[in-house]
Amino acid sequence: MSSLIYPKERTLEKITLVLGVVFWLLLIIGTFGVALLVLFVGYIFYLFAQSALISYIKGNGVLLTSRQFPDLHQQFAECCATLKMEPWPEVYILHGNGAMNAFATRFLGAQYVVLLSDVVDAMSANPDGVRFYLGHEIGHLHMRHLGKMFLRWPALWLPLLGAAYSRARETSCDRYGLACCSSPDNAGRALAALAAGHKRWRDLDLEQFCLQVRETSGFWMSLHELTAGYPWLTKRVARVTSREALIPARSKFSYLLALCVPYAGRSGGLFALIIYIYILFFAFAFGLPFLKDVTARFEAIKMVNETAVARNALTNAYFNNRQPPASLASLGVPTGLPNGDRLLYNQQNMTLVINSGGKSIRLIPSLLDQNKIIWRCVAVEGLTTKQLPACKGPR
């Protein structure tokens, strides 16, 4: 069945998998495994949500069998045979409340295809209509699209990449649907019903409808397709009816703006942009103080490390003479450091103060026994106690 897979899907599949795995590894390592607990809690929520969906389908839908709607079950069996689908998923008919749609889903290893009743009713005059929708959804299951999303999820939010992968998957599944149809035009009409509606699809001029793809080359049309998970319907119909030559290239400038819009699934580019702004707001609101705190910690560590030579000299001099030295200069220790930082020494209590760019740390010695001194750090200016390192030693 590899001939049915849209060529770009394989490439995008590998890219999103690698990026997604790298993200998860960095997240787990960076949070010292806490992310695993969060993921576990998220999986529990997923189980409850998905179990609610499956329960609703089983409790309110009609299971397709050889005795229940045998004509539709026969079409389903033919699709599974054509696509070499084993084992067969369960197929349910569910009231669509006016919506024309079908979808596939999984739960704990079991696979399901759901046809909304409006699709089934609308396709009563198209011998291949239901086959196309069945084939499309079986394609998602056969390609294991639903089972591959977890590892890829972080990469799917990336601008251009996530939407491109989603469109490639839909194009592959349209090919699966086409493989179940006796003619490309029947497949095209099944798809076009999503535009023309329950009845008017019968009178639709496919040639004219496919000519509408000429409109998709403009900047705005290109931009909104680049941020969406589905190709424009006119393109999908043109492809399944073998009218590829009609599809124009997208506007090159639209790619520049699309790079600024993360992918948010079926919610569209505007929703993605809102989520993007929301994430940035919280990143700045919470991340900036954290970044400043981390930066201050590194600066404090650097400042304390700069005093190592002076502390060693003071410690050695004290144990040699049993009294604080008169000055740092008497020990050959400069008070001015090469990077501009300065050391201040107090002979009375042998304390050191290091000043660096508006930040000051006082290092206070404590005699533990006759041959051991430890140094305690105290924030003087520009730093907090939490930002200071544990500056013990030398001993």
C-alpha positions in Angstrom: 0.0 0.0 0.0 3.0 2.3 -0.1 1.9 3.7 -3.4 -1.0 5.3 -1.7 1.2 7.3 0.7 1.7 10.9 -0.3 5.5 11.2 -0.8 6.0 14.2 1.5 4.3 12.4 4.4 7.3 10.0 4.9 9.8 12.9 5.1 7.6 15.0 7.5 6.9 11.9 9.5 10.7 11.4 10.2 11.3 15.1 10.9 8.5 15.4 13.4 9.4 12.2 15.1 13.0 13.2 15.7 12.2 16.7 16.9 9.4 15.4 19.1 11.6 12.7 20.8 14.4 15.3 21.3 11.9 17.7 23.0 10.6 15.0 25.4 14.1 13.9 26.3 15.2 17.4 27.1 12.0 18.0 29.1 12.4 14.9 31.1 16.1 15.5 31.8 15.6 19.2 32.4 12.9 18.6 35.0 14.7 15.7 36.6 11.9 13.3 35.7 9.1 15.5 37.0 7.8 15.6 33.4 7.1 11.9 33.5 4.7 12.4 36.4 2.9 15.2 34.5 2.7 13.0 31.4 1.2 10.2 33.5 -1.4 12.5 34.9 -2.1 13.7 31.3 -2.5 10.1 30.2 -5.1 9.5 32.9 -7.1 12.5 31.7 -6.8 11.2 28.1 -8.1 7.8 29.2 -11.2 9.3 30.8 -11.9 11.6 27.9 -11.4 8.9 25.2 -13.4 6.4 27.2 -16.2 8.9 27.3 -16.1 9.3 23.5 -16.0 5.5 22.9 -18.8 5.0 25.4 -20.9 7.6 23.6 -20.3 6.0 20.2 -21.2 2.5 21.4 -24.1 3.6 23.4 -25.7 5.8 20.8 -24.4 4.5 17.5 -25.4 1.6 15.2 -22.8 -1.1 14.9 -22.3 -2.1 11.2 -22.6 -5.9 10.8 -23.5 -8.4 8.1 -27.1 -8.3 9.5 -27.2 -4.6 10.4 -27.1 -2.5 7.2 -25.7 -5.4 5.1 -25.2 -3.2 2.1 -22.9 -0.8 4.0 -21.2 -3.7 5.7 -20.4 -5.2 2.3 -18.9 -1.9 1.1 -16.8 -1.8 4.3 -15.6 -5.4 3.8 -14.6 -4.6 0.2 -12.6 -1.6 1.4 -10.8 -3.6 4.1 -9.9 -6.2 1.4 -8.7 -3.6 -1.0 -6.6 -1.8 1.6 -5.4 -5.1 3.2 -6.7 -3.9 6.6 -6.3 -6.5 9.3 -7.8 -6.7 11.8 -11.0 -4.9 10.8 -12.0 -1.9 12.9 -15.5 -1.6 14.2 -17.8 0.7 12.2 -20.6 2.7 13.7 -23.3 4.9 12.2 -23.9 7.9 14.4 -26.5 10.7 13.9 -24.8 13.7 12.5 -27.3 16.4 13.4 -26.8 17.9 10.0 -23.0 17.5 9.9 -21.3 15.8 7.0 -18.3 14.0 8.4 -16.6 10.7 9.4 -13.7 10.0 11.7 -11.5 7.3 13.0 -10.3 6.8 16.6 -8.5 4.3 18.9 -8.8 3.2 22.5 -6.6 0.8 24.3 -5.7 -1.0 21.1 -9.2 -1.2 19.7 -9.9 0.7 16.4 -13.1 2.4 15.4 -14.5 4.2 12.3 -17.6 6.4 12.7 -19.8 7.5 9.8 -22.2 10.3 10.6 -25.6 9.5 9.3 -25.8 12.6 7.0 -22.8 11.3 5.0 -24.4 7.9 4.5 -27.7 9.4 3.5 -26.1 12.0 1.1 -24.1 9.3 -0.6 -27.1 7.0 -1.3 -26.9 8.1 -5.0 -23.2 7.7 -5.3 -22.2 4.0 -5.4 -18.6 4.9 -4.2 -19.5 7.7 -1.8 -19.5 5.7 1.4 -16.5 3.6 0.2 -14.5 6.8 -0.2 -15.2 7.9 3.4 -14.6 4.4 4.7 -11.3 4.2 2.8 -10.2 7.6 4.0 -10.7 6.7 7.7 -9.3 3.2 7.3 -6.3 5.0 5.9 -5.7 6.8 9.2 -5.9 3.5 11.1 -3.7 1.6 8.5 -1.1 4.3 8.6 -1.3 4.4 12.4 -1.7 8.2 12.4 -3.6 8.2 15.7 -1.0 6.1 17.5 2.0 8.3 16.4 0.9 11.6 17.7 2.2 11.4 21.3 5.9 11.4 20.5 5.4 14.0 17.7 3.1 16.3 19.7 5.7 19.0 20.6 7.0 19.2 17.0 3.5 19.5 15.6 3.1 23.0 17.2 6.0 24.3 15.1 5.0 26.7 12.4 4.7 25.2 8.9 5.9 21.8 10.0 2.9 20.6 12.0 0.3 21.9 9.5 2.3 20.4 6.6 2.4 17.0 8.2 -1.3 17.1 8.9 -2.1 18.0 5.3 0.2 15.3 4.0 -1.7 12.7 6.1 -5.0 13.9 4.8 -3.8 13.7 1.2 -2.5 10.1 1.8 -5.9 9.1 3.3 -7.7 10.7 0.3 -5.7 8.3 -1.8 -6.8 5.4 0.4 -10.4 6.6 -0.2 -9.8 6.8 -4.0 -8.4 3.2 -4.0 -11.8 2.0 -2.7 -13.7 3.8 -5.5 -14.5 2.5 -9.0 -13.8 5.9 -10.6 -11.9 9.1 -9.7 -15.0 11.1 -10.4 -17.0 9.2 -7.9 -14.3 9.9 -5.3 -14.3 13.6 -6.3 -18.0 13.9 -5.9 -17.9 12.2 -2.5 -15.4 14.9 -1.4 -17.2 17.7 -3.1 -20.3 16.9 -1.1 -18.6 18.6 1.8 -18.9 21.8 -0.1 -22.1 21.4 -2.2 -24.2 19.7 0.5 -26.5 16.7 0.8 -28.2 17.1 -2.6 -26.5 19.7 -4.8 -23.3 17.5 -5.1 -25.2 15.5 -7.7 -25.4 18.4 -10.0 -21.9 19.7 -9.3 -19.7 20.4 -12.4 -16.4 18.8 -11.2 -14.4 20.4 -13.9 -15.6 23.9 -12.9 -15.1 23.1 -9.2 -11.5 22.0 -9.8 -10.8 25.2 -11.7 -11.4 27.1 -8.5 -7.9 26.0 -7.3 -6.6 28.9 -9.4 -7.7 31.2 -6.5 -5.5 29.4 -4.0 -2.2 30.9 -5.2 -2.9 34.3 -3.7 -1.1 35.5 -0.5 -4.0 35.1 1.9 -5.3 31.8 0.5 -1.7 30.5 0.7 -1.2 31.8 4.2 -4.4 30.2 5.6 -3.7 26.9 4.0 -0.1 26.9 5.3 -1.5 27.3 8.9 -4.3 24.7 8.4 -4.3 21.0 8.8 -6.3 20.3 5.6 -5.6 21.3 2.0 -8.3 23.4 0.4 -11.2 21.2 -0.7 -10.8 22.3 -4.3 -7.2 20.9 -4.2 -8.3 17.7 -2.6 -11.0 17.1 -5.3 -8.5 18.0 -8.1 -6.0 15.5 -6.8 -8.4 12.5 -6.4 -9.8 13.2 -9.9 -6.3 13.3 -11.4 -6.4 17.0 -12.2 -3.0 17.8 -10.6 -2.0 20.1 -13.4 -4.5 22.6 -12.3 -2.9 23.2 -8.8 -0.8 26.4 -8.7 2.1 27.1 -6.5 1.6 29.0 -3.3 2.6 32.6 -2.8 6.3 32.6 -1.6 5.7 35.6 0.7 3.0 33.8 2.6 5.6 31.4 4.0 7.3 34.3 5.8 4.2 35.2 7.8 3.3 31.5 8.3 6.6 31.0 10.0 5.2 33.2 12.8 2.1 31.2 13.3 2.3 27.9 15.3 0.0 25.0 14.3 -3.1 24.5 16.5 -4.9 21.7 14.6 -8.4 22.3 13.3 -8.8 25.4 15.3 -7.0 27.4 12.6 -4.2 29.9 12.4 -5.9 32.7 14.3 -6.4 30.4 17.3 -2.8 29.3 17.0 -1.7 32.9 17.0 -3.7 33.6 20.2 -2.2 30.5 21.9 1.2 31.6 20.7 0.7 35.1 22.3 -0.7 33.4 25.5 2.4 31.2 25.8 4.8 34.1 25.2 3.0 36.2 27.8 3.4 33.5 30.5 6.9 32.8 29.3 7.8 36.4 29.9 5.7 36.7 33.0 7.2 33.6 34.7 10.3 32.8 32.7 11.9 36.3 32.8 12.1 36.4 36.6 13.4 32.8 36.7 16.0 33.7 34.0 17.1 36.7 36.0 17.4 34.6 39.2 19.5 32.0 37.4 21.7 34.7 35.9 22.2 36.2 39.4 23.1 32.8 40.8 25.8 32.3 38.2 27.1 35.8 38.8 27.2 35.2 42.6 29.1 31.9 42.1 31.6 33.7 39.8 32.1 36.4 42.4 32.7 34.0 45.2 35.1 31.9 43.1 37.1 35.1 42.4 37.8 35.4 46.2 39.3 31.9 46.4 42.9 33.2 46.1 42.3 35.8 48.8 40.5 33.4 51.2 43.3 30.8 50.8 45.9 33.5 51.6 44.0 34.8 54.6 43.4 31.3 56.0 47.1 30.3 55.7 48.3 33.6 57.1 45.9 33.2 60.1 47.1 29.7 61.0 50.7 30.8 60.6 50.4 33.9 62.9 47.2 33.1 64.8 45.9 36.6 64.0 44.3 38.3 61.0 46.7 39.7 58.4 47.1 43.5 58.2 46.0 43.8 54.6 45.6 41.9 51.4 48.6 43.7 49.9 50.8 42.3 52.7 49.9 38.8 51.4 50.6 39.8 47.7 46.8 39.7 46.9 45.6 42.5 44.7 42.4 44.3 45.6 41.5 45.0 42.0 40.7 42.0 39.8 41.4 41.9 36.0 37.6 42.1 35.2 37.1 45.3 37.2 35.7 43.6 40.4 37.2 44.9 43.7 37.9 43.3 47.0 37.6 45.0 50.4 39.2 43.6 53.5 38.4 44.2 57.2 41.3 43.4 59.5 39.2 43.5 62.6 37.1 40.4 61.7 39.0 39.2 58.6 35.9 39.6 56.4 36.0 40.0 52.7 33.6 42.0 50.5 33.6 41.6 46.7 32.0 44.3 44.6 30.9 43.5 41.0 28.7 45.7 38.8 26.4 46.9 41.6 26.4 43.6 43.4 28.2 42.9 46.7 28.8 39.8 48.7 30.4 39.7 52.2 32.4 36.5 53.1 32.6 35.9 56.8 35.1 33.4 58.3 34.3 31.1 61.1 36.9 29.0 63.1 35.5 25.5 63.6 38.6 24.1 65.4 42.3 24.8 65.6 42.9 24.0 61.9 39.7 24.6 60.0 38.0 27.8 58.8 34.8 28.0 56.8 33.4 31.0 55.0 29.8 32.1 55.0 28.3 34.3 52.3 26.0 37.2 53.1 24.3 39.3 50.4 25.1 43.0 50.8 23.7 44.6 47.7 22.0 43.6 44.4 21.5 39.9 45.4 19.2 37.9 47.7 20.2 35.1 50.1 18.7 32.4 47.9 20.9 33.5 45.0 24.1 33.0 47.0 26.2 29.7 46.8 27.2 27.7 49.8 30.7 29.2 50.1 32.4 26.8 52.5 36.2 26.4 52.7 39.0 26.5 52.3 39.8 24.1 55.1 
